Amino acid sequence: MHNHEHEHGHIPPPDLPQHKTYIGFRPHIFIGGLVLIAILFLYLLLLVRPSLWPSSAQPTPSSTPAAPAPAN
């Protein structure tokens, strides 16, 4: 009926809540990893193909020597 061999007043702690995980990682760590991977991917795209992201600055013309004025 009743077990009298246990300590009086001792209540075991409740189980800790189980956190939802994605591939074994907690959500904020998983999302942070995805953001870092996306930043790295964009950086590599910029290194490999800079023409994908054209800059807004216009290229300056190269300086060429002015043609000499004709002598009269």
Order of alpha helices (4+ residues) and beta strands (2+ residues): alpha
